[in-house]
Amino acid sequence: MSKRISFIYMVSFLAIIFGFAIASILTPDKDISTIENRTLSKLPIISLEAITTRTFFEDMNQYVNDQIIFRNEMVSIYQHQQNSNLFNSMLFENMVNANEPQKPEDGTKIKDSRRVSDLVVTNHKWILPVTDKVVHTEKIDESTAKLNDAVSFAEEQNTETYFVFNPSRTKSLMHLYPKYLQTEAYATSKDYFLSKLDKDINVVNIGNKFDTFTKAQLEELYLETDHHWNIKGAFTAYQEMITQISSLSVKFEDKPMSFSELNVSKLTTGNFEGSYNTQINDVVSPKKADRTMIYEPKIPFAFNNFEVVSKDGEQTSTNFNEFYGFKQGRSVYSYGTIYGGDRRKITYENSKANNQLNVLLLKDSFMNPITPYLAQHFNKLTVFDNRYYSEFSLREILKSEHYDMLIIAFHDDNLFSGTYQFEKMN
């Protein structure tokens, strides 16, 4: 090779390396990665003391990885490569088990499974998170201690309190994972969590109901490309929730709505943006994903007063029909756009309820489809999502207004998140 060609190669190589570096420095930092649904790293504080620590260089490395120019484009190329047929992690397993019989109640027969980033794509249809095989006892201990304290304080205020445990998608659909990723850690973690709760806490364990379903039936209760359940799963949980609370409560008794009281339609057009699918550049076609059912009561929801406060606390709305439900003509759908999304506070007042109960609900996003159904049963239902309050205090809320009942409802894969920060002002 001539010196001239060698020089051209060297200059081209350095131009690419330093070009990327200069362009990355000049480009403003991004706050979030939409395709990965996470916050991106910021430039760490540079000081003489900081640069002598190991964590500084780890943070700097993460910052460079997160803020490099064309990062999203490179991640997209990588994810599509992972989703190619070369990466079928079950190729050998399928050859061995090709003729293995399977009963209809056993659900989907896994023919194809591949890992794309931190997600597992099964049969080009189901998207699931990579499993965590660790039981995080210390973190669960912290969460249950906070929950025990919150319930104890509520009971001191003469507020009847319930902890609702909704069945998570990962645990319920464990059979959709290839065998090398299946684990009992989720079931063990849930059992450990329940064992650490005070014995006098009213636990409404919706998972006991779901455990009676076959694997095929469970698949009908969850979205395929999103981490939530669908409306059938949510409505089934609502029915069980009202039934169990009615049997336990000395203040409340009612029957849940039945399927016969609903109009059922199905999503047939438009794109469904599943939370997992958007993280991996729609490896499952949004035009085919989650043709899920939509439930709407035959007698429409009607509230004397309705108000919703956005996550930032600055916007309010009083139009329930714009907040919740299926909207004709929409071309892009998501769990959030159909069921109202995560909001800081929602207030329902319903004079047609058969009681005068004032009820407080603390919840995660699994409860979003259920809140208007619950509101049919109480004179007033106030819903808080404490993830969107920087100075949330359950104690102050309970002291400022008397609530007859407090319902804390999380899903059973949510065992040590910020939702257990009931007292952020301390």
C-alpha positions as CSV (number, residue, x, y, z in Angstrom):
1,M,0.0,0.0,0.0
2,S,1.4,3.4,-1.0
3,K,2.1,6.1,1.6
4,R,-0.5,8.3,0.0
5,I,-3.3,5.7,0.4
6,S,-2.1,5.0,3.9
7,F,-2.2,8.7,4.7
8,I,-5.8,9.0,3.3
9,Y,-6.9,6.0,5.4
10,M,-5.4,7.5,8.5
11,V,-6.9,11.0,7.9
12,S,-10.3,9.4,7.2
13,F,-10.2,7.3,10.3
14,L,-9.2,10.3,12.5
15,A,-11.8,12.5,10.8
16,I,-14.5,10.0,11.7
17,I,-13.4,9.6,15.3
18,F,-12.8,13.3,16.0
19,G,-15.8,14.3,13.9
20,F,-18.1,12.2,16.0
21,A,-16.6,13.6,19.2
22,I,-16.8,17.3,18.1
23,A,-20.3,16.9,16.7
24,S,-21.4,15.2,20.0
25,I,-19.9,18.0,22.1
26,L,-21.6,20.7,19.9
27,T,-25.0,19.0,19.9
28,P,-27.2,19.9,22.9
29,D,-27.7,17.1,25.4
30,K,-30.9,15.1,25.2
31,D,-33.0,14.5,28.3
32,I,-34.7,11.3,27.4
33,S,-34.5,8.4,24.9
34,T,-38.0,7.9,23.5
35,I,-37.1,4.6,21.9
36,E,-35.7,3.2,25.2
37,N,-38.2,5.1,27.4
38,R,-35.6,6.2,29.9
39,T,-33.8,9.3,31.2
40,L,-30.3,9.9,29.6
41,S,-27.2,10.6,31.7
42,K,-26.0,14.2,32.2
43,L,-22.4,15.5,32.3
44,P,-21.0,14.6,35.8
45,I,-19.6,17.4,37.9
46,I,-15.9,17.8,37.2
47,S,-13.6,18.6,40.1
48,L,-10.2,17.6,41.3
49,E,-11.9,15.5,44.0
50,A,-14.3,13.9,41.6
51,I,-11.8,12.7,39.1
52,T,-9.9,10.7,41.7
53,T,-12.9,8.4,42.2
54,R,-13.9,5.4,40.1
55,T,-17.5,6.4,39.9
56,F,-16.6,9.6,38.0
57,F,-15.2,7.7,35.1
58,E,-18.1,5.3,35.1
59,D,-20.5,8.2,35.0
60,M,-18.5,9.9,32.3
61,N,-18.5,6.7,30.2
62,Q,-22.3,6.4,30.6
63,Y,-22.7,10.1,29.7
64,V,-20.7,9.7,26.5
65,N,-22.6,6.6,25.5
66,D,-25.9,8.3,26.1
67,Q,-25.2,11.6,24.4
68,I,-23.1,10.5,21.4
69,I,-24.5,11.9,18.1
70,F,-26.8,9.5,16.0
71,R,-27.2,7.4,19.1
72,N,-30.9,6.6,18.5
73,E,-30.2,5.7,14.9
74,M,-27.4,3.3,16.0
75,V,-29.6,1.7,18.7
76,S,-32.3,1.2,16.1
77,I,-30.0,-0.6,13.7
78,Y,-28.7,-2.8,16.6
79,Q,-32.2,-3.7,17.7
80,H,-33.4,-4.6,14.2
81,Q,-30.3,-6.8,13.8
82,Q,-31.2,-8.5,17.1
83,N,-34.7,-9.2,15.8
84,S,-33.4,-10.9,12.6
85,N,-33.8,-14.6,12.2
86,L,-30.1,-15.2,13.0
87,F,-30.9,-14.4,16.7
88,N,-33.6,-16.9,17.3
89,S,-32.6,-18.1,20.8
90,M,-34.9,-21.1,20.6
91,L,-33.6,-22.5,17.3
92,F,-32.1,-25.6,18.8
93,E,-34.9,-26.0,21.3
94,N,-37.5,-25.9,18.5
95,M,-35.7,-28.6,16.6
96,V,-35.9,-30.9,19.6
97,N,-39.5,-30.1,20.6
98,A,-41.0,-29.7,17.1
99,N,-43.5,-32.5,17.5
100,E,-44.2,-32.1,21.2
101,P,-48.0,-32.1,21.7
102,Q,-49.6,-29.2,23.5
103,K,-53.1,-28.8,24.9
104,P,-55.2,-25.8,23.9
105,E,-55.4,-24.7,27.6
106,D,-51.6,-24.5,27.7
107,G,-51.7,-21.4,25.6
108,T,-49.3,-20.3,22.9
109,K,-46.7,-22.8,21.7
110,I,-43.4,-20.9,21.5
111,K,-41.8,-21.3,18.1
112,D,-39.6,-18.3,18.0
113,S,-38.0,-16.2,20.8
114,R,-35.3,-13.6,20.5
115,R,-33.8,-11.0,22.9
116,V,-33.9,-7.4,21.7
117,S,-32.1,-5.1,24.1
118,D,-33.7,-5.9,27.5
119,L,-36.9,-7.4,26.0
120,V,-37.9,-10.8,24.8
121,V,-40.0,-11.1,21.6
122,T,-41.9,-14.3,21.4
123,N,-43.5,-15.6,18.1
124,H,-43.2,-12.1,16.6
125,K,-46.2,-11.2,18.8
126,W,-45.6,-11.1,22.5
127,I,-43.0,-8.7,24.0
128,L,-41.9,-9.3,27.6
129,P,-39.1,-7.9,29.8
130,V,-36.0,-10.0,30.5
131,T,-36.7,-11.7,33.8
132,D,-35.0,-10.9,37.0
133,K,-34.2,-14.1,39.0
134,V,-33.2,-12.3,42.2
135,V,-35.6,-11.9,45.2
136,H,-34.7,-8.4,46.4
137,T,-35.5,-9.0,50.1
138,E,-33.9,-5.8,51.4
139,K,-35.8,-3.6,49.1
140,I,-39.0,-5.4,49.8
141,D,-38.4,-5.0,53.5
142,E,-38.2,-1.2,53.0
143,S,-41.4,-1.1,51.0
144,T,-43.4,-3.2,53.4
145,A,-42.2,-1.2,56.4
146,K,-43.5,2.0,54.7
147,L,-46.8,0.3,53.7
148,N,-47.3,-1.0,57.2
149,D,-46.7,2.4,58.7
150,A,-49.1,4.1,56.2
151,V,-51.9,1.6,56.9
152,S,-51.4,1.9,60.6
153,F,-51.8,5.7,60.5
154,A,-54.9,5.5,58.3
155,E,-56.5,3.1,60.7
156,E,-55.8,5.5,63.5
157,Q,-57.8,8.1,61.6
158,N,-60.8,5.7,61.5
159,T,-60.2,5.1,57.8
160,E,-60.9,1.5,56.7
161,T,-57.9,0.5,54.6
162,Y,-57.3,-2.1,51.9
163,F,-54.1,-3.1,50.1
164,V,-55.0,-4.4,46.6
165,F,-52.4,-6.6,44.9
166,N,-53.0,-6.8,41.1
167,P,-51.4,-9.7,39.1
168,S,-48.6,-8.4,37.0
169,R,-48.1,-9.4,33.4
170,T,-44.6,-10.9,33.8
171,K,-45.6,-13.4,36.5
172,S,-48.9,-14.3,34.8
173,L,-47.3,-14.9,31.4
174,M,-44.2,-16.7,32.5
175,H,-45.0,-19.6,30.2
176,L,-44.4,-17.4,27.2
177,Y,-40.7,-17.2,28.0
178,P,-38.2,-19.7,26.7
179,K,-37.3,-22.2,29.4
180,Y,-33.9,-20.7,30.1
181,L,-35.5,-17.4,31.2
182,Q,-38.4,-18.8,33.2
183,T,-38.1,-18.3,37.0
184,E,-40.0,-18.7,40.2
185,A,-38.5,-15.4,41.6
186,Y,-41.6,-13.4,40.9
187,A,-43.9,-15.8,42.8
188,T,-41.3,-16.0,45.6
189,S,-41.0,-12.2,45.8
190,K,-44.7,-11.8,46.0
191,D,-45.0,-14.4,48.8
192,Y,-42.2,-12.8,50.7
193,F,-43.8,-9.3,50.3
194,L,-47.1,-10.6,51.7
195,S,-45.3,-12.3,54.6
196,K,-43.8,-9.0,55.7
197,L,-47.2,-7.2,55.9
198,D,-48.8,-6.7,59.3
199,K,-51.3,-9.5,59.9
200,D,-54.3,-7.2,60.4
201,I,-54.0,-5.5,57.0
202,N,-56.9,-6.2,54.7
203,V,-55.2,-7.7,51.6
204,V,-57.2,-8.0,48.4
205,N,-55.1,-10.5,46.4
206,I,-56.5,-10.4,42.9
207,G,-53.8,-12.9,41.9
208,N,-55.7,-15.7,43.7
209,K,-58.5,-15.2,41.1
210,F,-56.1,-15.1,38.2
211,D,-54.4,-18.3,39.4
212,T,-57.6,-20.2,38.7
213,F,-57.3,-19.4,35.0
214,T,-55.5,-21.6,32.4
215,K,-52.5,-20.2,30.6
216,A,-54.6,-19.7,27.5
217,Q,-57.2,-17.7,29.5
218,L,-54.4,-15.6,31.0
219,E,-53.2,-14.6,27.6
220,E,-56.6,-13.1,26.9
221,L,-56.2,-10.7,29.9
222,Y,-53.0,-8.9,28.9
223,L,-51.8,-6.6,26.1
224,E,-49.2,-8.2,23.8
225,T,-46.8,-5.4,23.2
226,D,-47.4,-3.3,26.4
227,H,-46.6,-4.0,30.1
228,H,-50.2,-3.6,31.2
229,W,-53.3,-5.8,31.1
230,N,-56.1,-5.2,28.6
231,I,-59.6,-4.1,29.5
232,K,-60.8,-7.7,29.9
233,G,-58.1,-8.3,32.5
234,A,-58.7,-4.9,34.2
235,F,-62.5,-5.5,34.3
236,T,-62.0,-9.0,35.7
237,A,-59.8,-7.5,38.5
238,Y,-62.4,-4.8,39.2
239,Q,-65.1,-7.4,39.7
240,E,-63.0,-9.4,42.1
241,M,-61.9,-6.2,43.9
242,I,-65.5,-5.0,44.6
243,T,-66.5,-8.5,45.6
244,Q,-63.6,-9.0,48.1
245,I,-63.9,-5.5,49.6
246,S,-67.7,-5.9,50.1
247,S,-67.0,-9.2,51.9
248,L,-64.4,-7.6,54.2
249,S,-65.8,-4.1,54.9
250,V,-68.2,-3.0,57.7
251,K,-68.9,0.2,55.8
252,F,-69.4,-0.9,52.2
253,E,-71.4,-3.5,50.4
254,D,-72.2,-3.6,46.7
255,K,-72.0,-5.8,43.6
256,P,-69.7,-5.1,40.7
257,M,-71.0,-4.4,37.2
258,S,-71.4,-7.5,35.0
259,F,-70.2,-8.1,31.4
260,S,-73.8,-8.0,30.3
261,E,-73.9,-4.3,31.2
262,L,-71.1,-3.5,28.7
263,N,-70.8,-2.7,25.0
264,V,-67.8,-4.6,23.6
265,S,-66.0,-3.4,20.5
266,K,-62.6,-4.2,19.1
267,L,-59.7,-2.1,17.8
268,T,-59.6,-2.9,14.1
269,T,-57.8,0.0,12.5
270,G,-54.9,2.3,13.4
271,N,-51.6,1.7,15.1
272,F,-51.3,0.6,18.7
273,E,-48.2,2.0,20.5
274,G,-47.3,-0.7,23.1
275,S,-44.9,0.6,25.7
276,Y,-42.5,-2.3,25.1
277,N,-42.8,-2.1,21.3
278,T,-41.9,1.6,21.1
279,Q,-38.7,0.8,23.1
280,I,-37.4,-1.5,20.3
281,N,-38.5,0.4,17.2
282,D,-41.8,-1.4,16.6
283,V,-40.4,-4.9,15.9
284,V,-44.0,-6.0,16.0
285,S,-46.1,-4.1,13.4
286,P,-48.2,-1.5,15.3
287,K,-50.9,-2.1,12.6
288,K,-51.3,-5.7,13.7
289,A,-50.4,-5.4,17.4
290,D,-53.0,-5.6,20.2
291,R,-56.3,-5.6,18.3
292,T,-57.7,-5.3,21.9
293,M,-61.2,-5.1,23.1
294,I,-62.7,-1.8,24.3
295,Y,-65.4,-1.9,27.0
296,E,-68.0,0.9,27.3
297,P,-71.0,0.7,29.7
298,K,-74.3,0.5,27.9
299,I,-75.5,3.3,30.4
300,P,-72.6,5.8,30.0
301,F,-70.6,6.9,33.0
302,A,-72.2,10.0,34.6
303,F,-70.6,12.0,37.4
304,N,-71.9,15.0,39.2
305,N,-68.4,16.4,39.3
306,F,-65.3,15.2,37.6
307,E,-61.8,16.8,37.6
308,V,-58.4,15.5,36.5
309,V,-55.1,17.2,37.2
310,S,-52.2,16.5,34.9
311,K,-48.8,15.1,36.0
312,D,-47.2,18.5,36.1
313,G,-50.1,19.9,38.2
314,E,-50.7,22.8,35.9
315,Q,-53.5,21.6,33.6
316,T,-57.0,20.5,34.7
317,S,-59.9,19.0,32.8
318,T,-63.5,18.4,33.6
319,N,-64.5,16.5,30.4
320,F,-64.7,12.8,31.1
321,N,-65.3,11.8,27.5
322,E,-62.1,13.4,26.4
323,F,-60.2,11.8,29.3
324,Y,-61.4,8.2,29.0
325,G,-62.5,5.7,26.4
326,F,-62.3,4.9,22.7
327,K,-62.4,7.9,20.4
328,Q,-63.7,7.5,16.9
329,G,-61.3,8.6,14.1
330,R,-58.1,8.3,16.1
331,S,-55.3,6.7,14.1
332,V,-52.8,6.0,16.9
333,Y,-53.7,4.4,20.2
334,S,-52.0,3.5,23.4
335,Y,-52.9,2.2,26.9
336,G,-52.6,5.8,28.0
337,T,-54.8,7.5,25.3
338,I,-57.6,5.0,25.8
339,Y,-57.6,4.9,29.6
340,G,-56.7,8.4,30.6
341,G,-53.0,7.9,31.2
342,D,-51.1,8.6,34.5
343,R,-52.4,11.7,36.2
344,R,-51.5,13.5,39.4
345,K,-55.1,13.6,40.8
346,I,-58.5,12.5,39.7
347,T,-61.8,13.3,41.5
348,Y,-65.1,11.6,40.8
349,E,-68.4,12.6,42.6
350,N,-71.4,10.3,42.0
351,S,-74.6,11.1,43.8
352,K,-76.2,7.9,42.4
353,A,-74.0,5.7,44.6
354,N,-75.9,3.8,47.3
355,N,-73.7,5.3,50.0
356,Q,-72.1,8.5,51.2
357,L,-68.6,7.1,51.4
358,N,-65.6,9.3,50.8
359,V,-62.9,7.1,49.4
360,L,-59.2,7.7,48.7
361,L,-57.3,5.6,46.1
362,L,-53.5,5.5,45.8
363,K,-52.5,3.6,42.6
364,D,-50.1,2.7,39.9
365,S,-50.9,2.6,36.2
366,F,-52.5,-0.8,36.3
367,M,-55.5,0.9,37.9
368,N,-56.1,3.4,35.1
369,P,-58.8,1.5,33.3
370,I,-60.6,0.7,36.6
371,T,-61.0,4.0,38.3
372,P,-64.3,5.1,36.6
373,Y,-65.8,1.7,37.4
374,L,-64.8,2.0,41.0
375,A,-66.2,5.5,41.1
376,Q,-69.7,4.0,40.4
377,H,-69.7,2.5,43.8
378,F,-68.8,5.5,46.0
379,N,-70.3,9.0,46.6
380,K,-66.8,10.4,46.1
381,L,-63.6,8.8,44.9
382,T,-60.3,10.8,45.0
383,V,-57.4,9.2,43.1
384,F,-53.7,10.1,43.7
385,D,-50.6,8.9,41.9
386,N,-47.9,9.9,44.3
387,R,-45.1,9.4,41.7
388,Y,-46.0,12.9,40.4
389,Y,-45.9,14.7,43.7
390,S,-42.5,15.9,44.8
391,E,-43.8,16.6,48.4
392,F,-46.5,14.0,48.7
393,S,-47.7,13.2,52.2
394,L,-50.4,10.6,52.9
395,R,-50.5,11.7,56.5
396,E,-51.3,15.3,55.6
397,I,-54.0,14.2,53.1
398,L,-55.7,12.0,55.7
399,K,-55.5,14.7,58.3
400,S,-56.9,17.4,56.0
401,E,-60.1,15.6,55.1
402,H,-61.8,12.5,56.6
403,Y,-61.9,9.5,54.3
404,D,-64.1,6.5,55.1
405,M,-61.9,4.2,53.1
406,L,-58.3,4.1,51.8
407,I,-57.5,1.7,48.9
408,I,-53.8,1.3,48.0
409,A,-53.6,-0.7,44.8
410,F,-50.3,-1.7,43.1
411,H,-49.4,-4.7,40.8
412,D,-47.4,-7.5,42.2
413,D,-44.2,-6.8,40.2
414,N,-44.2,-3.3,41.7
415,L,-42.6,-4.2,45.0
416,F,-40.0,-1.5,45.6
417,S,-40.7,1.5,43.5
418,G,-41.4,5.2,44.2
419,T,-45.0,4.4,44.7
420,Y,-44.1,3.3,48.3
421,Q,-42.9,6.8,49.1
422,F,-45.9,7.8,51.1
423,E,-44.1,10.5,53.0
424,K,-41.9,12.6,50.7
425,M,-41.9,15.7,52.9
426,N,-39.7,14.0,55.7
